[in-house]
């Protein structure tokens, strides 16, 4: 394989192995301000990490972590949307199910502050865009000197846990149409993006339904003016109708996220005053 290529994940046709970093411009204060955890870094922690922070471009389908494999980097999205994914082996191919979405409010790779250097799940790029990555070795090496980052990442882990609990209940108790609407609202809420490069098959893998059901739901949404559809693209047109269709799990996850952001500000303020 030539350098720079991305290959399909052998167990699922919607995933790409990430073979190279897609480096953007040098790290600036603007990159930090675009992610809520990085924006709160106290000046001392900022100076420690600045040489190692790397702004990169991520593409839909890139896999940045695998369950049970060592965490090499923490990824802090600035415009990308990253999915925490459950992967199950099946006779013909692996099946994926989204558990939570990480946007510019948080980061991935947080298991390293919980005592494990291995990822708890697959992490898949669902919305292409920019992110900042930080080597896990740097976070671990400076552990005693970076109390803000340590606490902020631990609090982000708690948010992801809460979202996972909501997601399990949603998958078990709510019909596919409501879950599909919830996921579209969740992607919009976490990234600010209204147009997504999703095929019906890719969206089906996110919601945990089959492609036929995904296609029928999206076509019904389009007929009702909720979304517009084009080749490998879904665009939200009517947020009010989408909200009426989605289950209450979106509001629960939104409330948990807002509570997390308040706590994140408290953590940042506490360390700024030291």
Secondary structure, DSSP 8 states (H G I E B T S, - for coil): --TT---B-TT-TT-EE--S--B-S---HHHHHTSHHHHT--HHHHHHHHTT-EEEEE-TTEEEE-TTSB--EEEEESS-EEEEEEEE--SSS-EEEEEEEE-TT--S-GGGGGT-SB-SSEEEEEE-EEEEEEEHHHHHHTGGG-HHHHHHHHHHHHHHHHHHHHHHHHHHHS-HHHHHHHHHHHHHHHH---EE---HHHHHHHHTS-HHHHHHHHHHHHHTTSEEEETTEEEE--HHHHHHHS-THHHHHHHHHHHHHHHHHHHHHHHHT-
